[in-house]
Amino acid sequence: MIFEDTEAFLAALPPLQAIAGLDLGTVTIGVAVSDTFLSVATPLETIRRRKFTEDAAALRLVLDKRRIGGLVLGLPRNMDGSEGPRCQSTRAFARNIDRLDGFDLALTFWDERLSTVAAERALLEADTSRKRRAEVIDHVAAAYILQGALDRMAVLRRNKDRA
């Protein structure tokens, strides 16, 4: 099921299961995963895109192996906050994933503006070679996306505990 609201997404997640973050590009899908306590995002791998059925199969292998309970997809909004063609493509990907048999996961979106820039900056600061940066940039960006969502969920959990 697709949730526009992070709080509703959090409520729908199964207990003690990790979630995954995706950075959807036209050529690759960066994948990052959280721990089961939903506190830390870790870059995992980059899937080379082919066609949707192959992309979904590759993604399913990763999600099943890690027992993933939900997906956070980076939503590539324009700098002014509006949604363009890339957002439409991401939302279509989410709808297609949601319709697949056996993909009974909660899905949500996270604003990914400048996530690739932040990932690139972090890799440059780590003195990563140009070749290595090209290999890992997508799943490092996915980790930035996922970590943003995890941080928001931590705030929501703290606020709920206080109430």
N, CA and C atoms as an extended XYZ file, in Angstrom:
489
Properties=species:S:1:pos:R:3:atomname:S:1:resname:S:1:resid:I:1 pbc="F F F"
N         0.839       -1.171        0.000 N   MET     1
C         0.000        0.000        0.000 CA  MET     1
C         0.893        1.247        0.000 C   MET     1
N         0.499        2.237       -0.748 N   ILE     2
C         1.283        3.469       -0.868 CA  ILE     2
C         0.737        4.504        0.109 C   ILE     2
N         1.645        5.083        0.898 N   PHE     3
C         1.296        6.107        1.874 CA  PHE     3
C         1.987        7.414        1.508 C   PHE     3
N         1.231        8.479        1.412 N   GLU     4
C         1.812        9.801        1.170 CA  GLU     4
C         2.348       10.397        2.463 C   GLU     4
N         1.803        9.972        3.590 N   ASP     5
C         2.124       10.509        4.902 CA  ASP     5
C         3.109        9.587        5.629 C   ASP     5
N         4.204       10.136        6.122 N   THR     6
C         5.226        9.337        6.808 CA  THR     6
C         4.682        8.688        8.070 C   THR     6
N         3.810        9.385        8.781 N   GLU     7
C         3.247        8.842       10.022 CA  GLU     7
C         2.389        7.602        9.741 C   GLU     7
N         1.586        7.647        8.693 N   ALA     8
C         0.763        6.501        8.320 CA  ALA     8
C         1.647        5.340        7.846 C   ALA     8
N         2.696        5.661        7.110 N   PHE     9
C         3.657        4.644        6.661 CA  PHE     9
C         4.282        3.944        7.864 C   PHE     9
N         4.731        4.721        8.839 N   LEU    10
C         5.349        4.181       10.050 CA  LEU    10
C         4.389        3.250       10.780 C   LEU    10
N         3.129        3.651       10.891 N   ALA    11
C         2.129        2.833       11.577 CA  ALA    11
C         1.870        1.513       10.853 C   ALA    11
N         2.068        1.501        9.540 N   ALA    12
C         1.794        0.303        8.741 CA  ALA    12
C         2.961       -0.687        8.722 C   ALA    12
N         4.119       -0.280        9.198 N   LEU    13
C         5.289       -1.157        9.133 CA  LEU    13
C         5.194       -2.300       10.140 C   LEU    13
N         5.617       -3.495        9.749 N   PRO    14
C         5.653       -4.605       10.695 CA  PRO    14
C         6.760       -4.362       11.726 C   PRO    14
N         6.580       -4.833       12.944 N   PRO    15
C         7.597       -4.592       13.981 CA  PRO    15
C         8.905       -5.333       13.690 C   PRO    15
N         9.989       -4.681       14.046 N   LEU    16
C        11.336       -5.247       13.956 CA  LEU    16
C        11.698       -5.807       12.577 C   LEU    16
N        11.290       -5.074       11.553 N   GLN    17
C        11.745       -5.398       10.205 CA  GLN    17
C        12.398       -4.160        9.621 C   GLN    17
N        13.463       -4.388        8.882 N   ALA    18
C        14.174       -3.294        8.226 CA  ALA    18
C        13.325       -2.735        7.094 C   ALA    18
N        13.668       -1.528        6.660 N   ILE    19
C        13.053       -0.952        5.467 CA  ILE    19
C        14.168       -0.626        4.484 C   ILE    19
N        13.783       -0.421        3.241 N   ALA    20
C        14.758       -0.112        2.198 CA  ALA    20
C        14.451        1.252        1.607 C   ALA    20
N        15.497        1.926        1.162 N   GLY    21
C        15.360        3.188        0.456 CA  GLY    21
C        15.827        3.008       -0.972 C   GLY    21
N        15.113        3.629       -1.902 N   LEU    22
C        15.465        3.507       -3.313 CA  LEU    22
C        15.716        4.873       -3.914 C   LEU    22
N        16.793        4.964       -4.682 N   ASP    23
C        17.072        6.140       -5.494 CA  ASP    23
C        16.876        5.688       -6.943 C   ASP    23
N        15.705        6.001       -7.499 N   LEU    24
C        15.370        5.555       -8.851 CA  LEU    24
C        15.964        6.495       -9.880 C   LEU    24
N        16.819        5.959      -10.708 N   GLY    25
C        17.350        6.712      -11.833 CA  GLY    25
C        16.855        6.094      -13.117 C   GLY    25
N        17.195        6.688      -14.228 N   THR    26
C        16.778        6.124      -15.509 CA  THR    26
C        17.640        4.921      -15.900 C   THR    26
N        18.867        4.860      -15.369 N   VAL    27
C        19.792        3.788      -15.712 CA  VAL    27
C        19.997        2.809      -14.562 C   VAL    27
N        19.881        3.286      -13.321 N   THR    28
C        20.149        2.456      -12.153 CA  THR    28
C        19.120        2.699      -11.050 C   THR    28
N        19.091        1.762      -10.101 N   ILE    29
C        18.311        1.910       -8.875 CA  ILE    29
C        19.285        1.715       -7.727 C   ILE    29
N        19.498        2.769       -6.957 N   GLY    30
C        20.326        2.662       -5.766 CA  GLY    30
C        19.485        2.109       -4.634 C   GLY    30
N        20.060        1.160       -3.884 N   VAL    31
C        19.329        0.517       -2.790 CA  VAL    31
C        20.122        0.678       -1.498 C   VAL    31
N        19.413        1.108       -0.452 N   ALA    32
C        19.988        1.182        0.895 CA  ALA    32
C        19.013        0.486        1.832 C   ALA    32
N        19.509        0.003        2.957 N   VAL    33
C        18.652       -0.679        3.936 CA  VAL    33
C        18.876       -0.095        5.317 C   VAL    33
N        17.863       -0.246        6.156 N   SER    34
C        17.975        0.197        7.543 CA  SER    34
C        18.256       -1.010        8.430 C   SER    34
N        18.536       -0.730        9.680 N   ASP    35
C        18.581       -1.786       10.674 CA  ASP    35
C        17.136       -2.070       11.111 C   ASP    35
N        16.935       -3.095       11.930 N   THR    36
C        15.577       -3.458       12.332 CA  THR    36
C        14.976       -2.469       13.326 C   THR    36
N        15.791       -1.622       13.926 N   PHE    37
C        15.286       -0.606       14.860 CA  PHE    37
C        14.944        0.703       14.146 C   PHE    37
N        15.113        0.724       12.825 N   LEU    38
C        14.794        1.887       11.989 CA  LEU    38
C        15.548        3.133       12.433 C   LEU    38
N        16.855        2.969       12.645 N   SER    39
C        17.643        4.123       13.082 CA  SER    39
C        18.779        4.485       12.135 C   SER    39
N        19.378        3.521       11.444 N   VAL    40
C        20.551        3.790       10.616 CA  VAL    40
C        20.367        3.225        9.208 C   VAL    40
N        20.661        4.043        8.215 N   ALA    41
C        20.609        3.612        6.814 CA  ALA    41
C        22.008        3.232        6.351 C   ALA    41
N        22.084        2.155        5.598 N   THR    42
C        23.359        1.674        5.069 CA  THR    42
C        23.234        1.463        3.563 C   THR    42
N        24.151        2.048        2.776 N   PRO    43
C        24.129        1.790        1.325 CA  PRO    43
C        24.331        0.299        1.065 C   PRO    43
N        23.600       -0.260        0.117 N   LEU    44
C        23.694       -1.691       -0.119 CA  LEU    44
C        24.218       -2.026       -1.507 C   LEU    44
N        23.478       -1.656       -2.535 N   GLU    45
C        23.906       -2.006       -3.885 CA  GLU    45
C        23.188       -1.147       -4.912 C   GLU    45
N        23.648       -1.251       -6.141 N   THR    46
C        23.020       -0.555       -7.257 CA  THR    46
C        22.563       -1.597       -8.266 C   THR    46
N        21.303       -1.496       -8.642 N   ILE    47
C        20.726       -2.402       -9.635 CA  ILE    47
C        20.718       -1.677      -10.980 C   ILE    47
N        21.281       -2.294      -11.993 N   ARG    48
C        21.253       -1.721      -13.339 CA  ARG    48
C        19.871       -1.975      -13.928 C   ARG    48
N        19.225       -0.904      -14.370 N   ARG    49
C        17.853       -1.021      -14.882 CA  ARG    49
C        17.841       -1.600      -16.289 C   ARG    49
N        16.818       -2.414      -16.541 N   ARG    50
C        16.594       -2.976      -17.866 CA  ARG    50
C        15.153       -2.683      -18.260 C   ARG    50
N        14.252       -3.578      -17.901 N   LYS    51
C        12.828       -3.295      -18.076 CA  LYS    51
C        12.159       -3.595      -16.738 C   LYS    51
N        10.946       -3.114      -16.557 N   PHE    52
C        10.329       -3.154      -15.241 CA  PHE    52
C        10.306       -4.541      -14.624 C   PHE    52
N         9.928       -5.562      -15.382 N   THR    53
C         9.827       -6.906      -14.789 CA  THR    53
C        11.174       -7.401      -14.273 C   THR    53
N        12.239       -7.115      -15.008 N   GLU    54
C        13.581       -7.510      -14.564 CA  GLU    54
C        14.014       -6.682      -13.356 C   GLU    54
N        13.702       -5.376      -13.377 N   ASP    55
C        14.033       -4.515      -12.239 CA  ASP    55
C        13.314       -4.992      -10.980 C   ASP    55
N        12.037       -5.326      -11.122 N   ALA    56
C        11.239       -5.793       -9.986 CA  ALA    56
C        11.767       -7.119       -9.452 C   ALA    56
N        12.171       -8.010      -10.341 N   ALA    57
C        12.715       -9.304       -9.914 CA  ALA    57
C        14.020       -9.119       -9.147 C   ALA    57
N        14.896       -8.252       -9.644 N   ALA    58
C        16.164       -7.985       -8.956 CA  ALA    58
C        15.911       -7.341       -7.596 C   ALA    58
N        14.964       -6.424       -7.554 N   LEU    59
C        14.614       -5.761       -6.304 CA  LEU    59
C        14.014       -6.758       -5.321 C   LEU    59
N        13.153       -7.629       -5.816 N   ARG    60
C        12.524       -8.637       -4.950 CA  ARG    60
C        13.571       -9.537       -4.300 C   ARG    60
N        14.605       -9.923       -5.030 N   LEU    61
C        15.668      -10.753       -4.461 CA  LEU    61
C        16.314      -10.057       -3.264 C   LEU    61
N        16.621       -8.777       -3.438 N   VAL    62
C        17.253       -8.005       -2.362 CA  VAL    62
C        16.307       -7.889       -1.167 C   VAL    62
N        15.047       -7.555       -1.425 N   LEU    63
C        14.087       -7.335       -0.351 CA  LEU    63
C        13.787       -8.619        0.409 C   LEU    63
N        13.651       -9.731       -0.308 N   ASP    64
C        13.374      -11.009        0.357 CA  ASP    64
C        14.569      -11.469        1.195 C   ASP    64
N        15.766      -11.307        0.657 N   LYS    65
C        16.973      -11.726        1.369 CA  LYS    65
C        17.132      -10.966        2.687 C   LYS    65
N        16.741       -9.696        2.691 N   ARG    66
C        16.905       -8.843        3.870 CA  ARG    66
C        15.658       -8.763        4.745 C   ARG    66
N        14.586       -9.446        4.360 N   ARG    67
C        13.304       -9.387        5.096 CA  ARG    67
C        12.845       -7.947        5.292 C   ARG    67
N        12.741       -7.231        4.199 N   ILE    68
C        12.365       -5.822        4.213 CA  ILE    68
C        10.860       -5.681        4.427 C   ILE    68
N        10.474       -4.748        5.310 N   GLY    69
C         9.068       -4.552        5.640 CA  GLY    69
C         8.430       -3.345        4.989 C   GLY    69
N         9.216       -2.484        4.347 N   GLY    70
C         8.666       -1.294        3.711 CA  GLY    70
C         9.688       -0.658        2.787 C   GLY    70
N         9.195        0.202        1.903 N   LEU    71
C        10.062        0.876        0.932 CA  LEU    71
C         9.867        2.382        1.001 C   LEU    71
N        10.988        3.102        0.957 N   VAL    72
C        10.982        4.559        0.861 CA  VAL    72
C        11.595        4.899       -0.491 C   VAL    72
N        10.815        5.517       -1.351 N   LEU    73
C        11.300        5.893       -2.676 CA  LEU    73
C        11.623        7.375       -2.696 C   LEU    73
N        12.797        7.696       -3.185 N   GLY    74
C        13.169        9.092       -3.329 CA  GLY    74
C        12.292        9.748       -4.379 C   GLY    74
N        11.681       10.880       -4.024 N   LEU    75
C        10.810       11.604       -4.944 CA  LEU    75
C        11.565       12.826       -5.455 C   LEU    75
N        11.946       12.808       -6.733 N   PRO    76
C        12.796       13.873       -7.281 CA  PRO    76
C        12.020       15.145       -7.648 C   PRO    76
N        11.645       15.882       -6.625 N   ARG    77
C        10.923       17.137       -6.850 CA  ARG    77
C        11.849       18.160       -7.492 C   ARG    77
N        11.241       19.129       -8.180 N   ASN    78
C        11.999       20.263       -8.705 CA  ASN    78
C        12.451       21.123       -7.521 C   ASN    78
N        13.422       21.979       -7.756 N   MET    79
C        13.944       22.802       -6.669 CA  MET    79
C        12.882       23.723       -6.065 C   MET    79
N        11.842       24.059       -6.820 N   ASP    80
C        10.765       24.901       -6.283 CA  ASP    80
C         9.695       24.080       -5.564 C   ASP    80
N         9.906       22.768       -5.440 N   GLY    81
C         8.970       21.896       -4.743 CA  GLY    81
C         7.907       21.279       -5.627 C   GLY    81
N         7.813       21.713       -6.858 N   SER    82
C         6.804       21.159       -7.759 CA  SER    82
C         7.236       19.774       -8.249 C   SER    82
N         6.282       19.059       -8.805 N   GLU    83
C         6.561       17.725       -9.325 CA  GLU    83
C         6.574       17.752      -10.846 C   GLU    83
N         7.622       17.207      -11.417 N   GLY    84
C         7.763       17.146      -12.861 CA  GLY    84
C         7.661       15.722      -13.365 C   GLY    84
N         8.143       15.475      -14.571 N   PRO    85
C         8.058       14.144      -15.186 CA  PRO    85
C         8.779       13.049      -14.387 C   PRO    85
N         9.896       13.379      -13.753 N   ARG    86
C        10.618       12.354      -12.976 CA  ARG    86
C         9.808       11.915      -11.764 C   ARG    86
N         9.072       12.840      -11.146 N   CYS    87
C         8.192       12.467      -10.026 CA  CYS    87
C         7.085       11.546      -10.524 C   CYS    87
N         6.522       11.861      -11.676 N   GLN    88
C         5.472       11.022      -12.247 CA  GLN    88
C         5.995        9.609      -12.515 C   GLN    88
N         7.224        9.533      -12.997 N   SER    89
C         7.842        8.241      -13.271 CA  SER    89
C         8.043        7.446      -11.973 C   SER    89
N         8.474        8.116      -10.922 N   THR    90
C         8.677        7.462       -9.623 CA  THR    90
C         7.351        6.977       -9.056 C   THR    90
N         6.330        7.805       -9.149 N   ARG    91
C         5.007        7.406       -8.648 CA  ARG    91
C         4.457        6.217       -9.456 C   ARG    91
N         4.701        6.196      -10.760 N   ALA    92
C         4.267        5.071      -11.603 CA  ALA    92
C         5.002        3.792      -11.203 C   ALA    92
N         6.310        3.910      -10.929 N   PHE    93
C         7.086        2.760      -10.481 CA  PHE    93
C         6.501        2.218       -9.174 C   PHE    93
N         6.175        3.104       -8.241 N   ALA    94
C         5.596        2.690       -6.960 CA  ALA    94
C         4.257        1.984       -7.174 C   ALA    94
N         3.410        2.533       -8.035 N   ARG    95
C         2.113        1.894       -8.313 CA  ARG    95
C         2.318        0.503       -8.920 C   ARG    95
N         3.271        0.383       -9.835 N   ASN    96
C         3.529       -0.910      -10.466 CA  ASN    96
C         4.070       -1.928       -9.463 C   ASN    96
N         4.951       -1.496       -8.586 N   ILE    97
C         5.485       -2.379       -7.534 CA  ILE    97
C         4.351       -2.813       -6.609 C   ILE    97
N         3.501       -1.856       -6.242 N   ASP    98
C         2.404       -2.123       -5.313 CA  ASP    98
C         1.417       -3.139       -5.876 C   ASP    98
N         1.301       -3.208       -7.194 N   ARG    99
C         0.355       -4.124       -7.843 CA  ARG    99
C         0.897       -5.540       -8.007 C   ARG    99
N         2.192       -5.725       -7.833 N   LEU   100
C         2.795       -7.047       -8.043 CA  LEU   100
C         2.380       -8.025       -6.956 C   LEU   100
N         2.151       -9.271       -7.356 N   ASP   101
C         1.854      -10.326       -6.387 CA  ASP   101
C         3.063      -10.553       -5.491 C   ASP   101
N         2.818      -10.680       -4.214 N   GLY   102
C         3.894      -10.949       -3.270 CA  GLY   102
C         4.646       -9.726       -2.796 C   GLY   102
N         4.341       -8.558       -3.323 N   PHE   103
C         4.986       -7.316       -2.894 CA  PHE   103
C         4.053       -6.608       -1.917 C   PHE   103
N         3.786       -7.237       -0.805 N   ASP   104
C         2.868       -6.664        0.178 CA  ASP   104
C         3.640       -5.795        1.158 C   ASP   104
N         4.183       -4.708        0.643 N   LEU   105
C         4.988       -3.801        1.460 CA  LEU   105
C         4.333       -2.429        1.527 C   LEU   105
N         4.549       -1.771        2.656 N   ALA   106
C         4.160       -0.360        2.747 CA  ALA   106
C         5.176        0.427        1.927 C   ALA   106
N         4.695        1.393        1.164 N   LEU   107
C         5.572        2.250        0.366 CA  LEU   107
C         5.280        3.706        0.705 C   LEU   107
N         6.325        4.521        0.694 N   THR   108
C         6.156        5.952        0.861 CA  THR   108
C         7.217        6.667        0.042 C   THR   108
N         7.106        7.972        0.010 N   PHE   109
C         8.045        8.792       -0.753 CA  PHE   109
C         8.775        9.729        0.196 C   PHE   109
N        10.000       10.091       -0.186 N   TRP   110
C        10.777       11.058        0.572 CA  TRP   110
C        11.427       12.026       -0.417 C   TRP   110
N        11.315       13.298       -0.131 N   ASP   111
C        11.888       14.333       -0.993 CA  ASP   111
C        13.397       14.099       -1.115 C   ASP   111
N        13.843       13.854       -2.322 N   GLU   112
C        15.258       13.525       -2.515 CA  GLU   112
C        16.080       14.681       -3.080 C   GLU   112
N        15.526       15.875       -3.077 N   ARG   113
C        16.297       16.996       -3.626 CA  ARG   113
C        17.678       17.054       -2.991 C   ARG   113
N        18.675       17.149       -3.818 N   LEU   114
C        20.083       17.296       -3.446 CA  LEU   114
C        20.693       16.075       -2.750 C   LEU   114
N        20.010       14.933       -2.747 N   SER   115
C        20.594       13.740       -2.122 CA  SER   115
C        21.837       13.275       -2.874 C   SER   115
N        21.813       13.336       -4.193 N   THR   116
C        22.986       12.925       -4.964 CA  THR   116
C        24.124       13.905       -4.754 C   THR   116
N        23.812       15.189       -4.626 N   VAL   117
C        24.845       16.193       -4.353 CA  VAL   117
C        25.491       15.916       -2.993 C   VAL   117
N        24.670       15.607       -1.985 N   ALA   118
C        25.198       15.302       -0.650 CA  ALA   118
C        26.049       14.034       -0.677 C   ALA   118
N        25.597       13.026       -1.412 N   ALA   119
C        26.360       11.785       -1.520 CA  ALA   119
C        27.690       12.033       -2.218 C   ALA   119
N        27.655       12.805       -3.287 N   GLU   120
C        28.887       13.129       -4.021 CA  GLU   120
C        29.869       13.871       -3.119 C   GLU   120
N        29.362       14.826       -2.368 N   ARG   121
C        30.208       15.598       -1.451 CA  ARG   121
C        30.849       14.696       -0.400 C   ARG   121
N        30.066       13.783        0.162 N   ALA   122
C        30.596       12.863        1.175 CA  ALA   122
C        31.671       11.957        0.580 C   ALA   122
N        31.450       11.491       -0.634 N   LEU   123
C        32.440       10.627       -1.278 CA  LEU   123
C        33.709       11.396       -1.625 C   LEU   123
N        33.571       12.648       -2.023 N   LEU   124
C        34.746       13.478       -2.289 CA  LEU   124
C        35.542       13.722       -1.006 C   LEU   124
N        34.823       13.991        0.086 N   GLU   125
C        35.497       14.212        1.367 CA  GLU   125
C        36.222       12.959        1.842 C   GLU   125
N        35.705       11.794        1.453 N   ALA   126
C        36.344       10.529        1.809 CA  ALA   126
C        37.460       10.174        0.835 C   ALA   126
N        37.769       11.102       -0.087 N   ASP   127
C        38.834       10.923       -1.073 CA  ASP   127
C        38.618        9.678       -1.933 C   ASP   127
N        37.374        9.453       -2.323 N   THR   128
C        37.015        8.316       -3.159 CA  THR   128
C        37.371        8.633       -4.610 C   THR   128
N        37.939        7.658       -5.291 N   SER   129
C        38.334        7.871       -6.682 CA  SER   129
C        37.101        8.109       -7.558 C   SER   129
N        37.318        8.736       -8.692 N   ARG   130
C        36.222        9.022       -9.627 CA  ARG   130
C        35.529        7.730      -10.052 C   ARG   130
N        36.303        6.687      -10.334 N   LYS   131
C        35.740        5.411      -10.760 CA  LYS   131
C        34.878        4.811       -9.655 C   LYS   131
N        35.382        4.816       -8.434 N   ARG   132
C        34.629        4.250       -7.302 CA  ARG   132
C        33.368        5.067       -7.010 C   ARG   132
N        33.462        6.399       -7.127 N   ARG   133
C        32.279        7.254       -6.918 CA  ARG   133
C        31.183        6.884       -7.896 C   ARG   133
N        31.546        6.658       -9.153 N   ALA   134
C        30.564        6.290      -10.170 CA  ALA   134
C        29.889        4.962       -9.834 C   ALA   134
N        30.640        4.056       -9.205 N   GLU   135
C        30.104        2.740       -8.852 CA  GLU   135
C        29.122        2.800       -7.684 C   GLU   135
N        29.342        3.703       -6.730 N   VAL   136
C        28.577        3.680       -5.482 CA  VAL   136
C        27.624        4.854       -5.284 C   VAL   136
N        27.678        5.858       -6.139 N   ILE   137
C        26.918        7.091       -5.899 CA  ILE   137
C        25.420        6.836       -5.727 C   ILE   137
N        24.855        5.920       -6.502 N   ASP   138
C        23.412        5.704       -6.447 CA  ASP   138
C        22.963        5.072       -5.130 C   ASP   138
N        23.698        4.080       -4.624 N   HIS   139
C        23.250        3.497       -3.361 CA  HIS   139
C        23.654        4.351       -2.163 C   HIS   139
N        24.667        5.200       -2.300 N   VAL   140
C        24.957        6.169       -1.243 CA  VAL   140
C        23.849        7.228       -1.212 C   VAL   140
N        23.378        7.665       -2.372 N   ALA   141
C        22.256        8.607       -2.426 CA  ALA   141
C        20.998        7.967       -1.835 C   ALA   141
N        20.780        6.684       -2.092 N   ALA   142
C        19.633        5.976       -1.514 CA  ALA   142
C        19.722        5.976        0.015 C   ALA   142
N        20.943        5.862        0.537 N   ALA   143
C        21.119        5.900        1.997 CA  ALA   143
C        20.774        7.279        2.551 C   ALA   143
N        21.124        8.339        1.840 N   TYR   144
C        20.749        9.698        2.272 CA  TYR   144
C        19.233        9.850        2.295 C   TYR   144
N        18.578        9.337        1.275 N   ILE   145
C        17.112        9.391        1.207 CA  ILE   145
C        16.510        8.632        2.385 C   ILE   145
N        16.967        7.406        2.568 N   LEU   146
C        16.434        6.566        3.638 CA  LEU   146
C        16.711        7.170        5.006 C   LEU   146
N        17.904        7.714        5.215 N   GLN   147
C        18.237        8.279        6.520 CA  GLN   147
C        17.344        9.470        6.848 C   GLN   147
N        17.023       10.273        5.848 N   GLY   148
C        16.091       11.380        6.070 CA  GLY   148
C        14.746       10.885        6.561 C   GLY   148
N        14.229        9.840        5.936 N   ALA   149
C        12.947        9.267        6.352 CA  ALA   149
C        13.051        8.644        7.746 C   ALA   149
N        14.152        7.953        8.016 N   LEU   150
C        14.343        7.345        9.341 CA  LEU   150
C        14.393        8.402       10.434 C   LEU   150
N        15.080        9.504       10.159 N   ASP   151
C        15.165       10.585       11.145 CA  ASP   151
C        13.781       11.160       11.427 C   ASP   151
N        12.982       11.338       10.380 N   ARG   152
C        11.618       11.843       10.572 CA  ARG   152
C        10.787       10.854       11.382 C   ARG   152
N        10.927        9.564       11.106 N   MET   153
C        10.179        8.555       11.849 CA  MET   153
C        10.589        8.518       13.320 C   MET   153
N        11.867        8.757       13.602 N   ALA   154
C        12.331        8.801       14.993 CA  ALA   154
C        11.652        9.948       15.737 C   ALA   154
N        11.528       11.107       15.094 N   VAL   155
C        10.842       12.247       15.700 CA  VAL   155
C         9.372       11.898       15.950 C   VAL   155
N         8.730       11.270       14.987 N   LEU   156
C         7.325       10.883       15.151 CA  LEU   156
C         7.153        9.910       16.308 C   LEU   156
N         8.070        8.941       16.445 N   ARG   157
C         7.987        7.982       17.558 CA  ARG   157
C         8.181        8.674       18.905 C   ARG   157
N         9.158        9.612       18.967 N   ARG   158
C         9.378       10.346       20.226 CA  ARG   158
C         8.157       11.175       20.598 C   ARG   158
N         7.561       11.837       19.624 N   ASN   159
C         6.375       12.653       19.891 CA  ASN   159
C         5.204       11.798       20.348 C   ASN   159
N         5.077       10.602       19.770 N   LYS   160
C         4.002        9.693       20.162 CA  LYS   160
C         4.213        9.204       21.594 C   LYS   160
N         5.469        8.923       21.957 N   ASP   161
C         5.787        8.453       23.305 CA  ASP   161
C         5.495        9.531       24.363 C   ASP   161
N         5.681       10.776       23.998 N   ARG   162
C         5.448       11.890       24.921 CA  ARG   162
C         3.962       12.129       25.156 C   ARG   162
N         3.163       11.803       24.146 N   ALA   163
C         1.714       12.094       24.239 CA  ALA   163
C         0.978       11.126       25.140 C   ALA   163
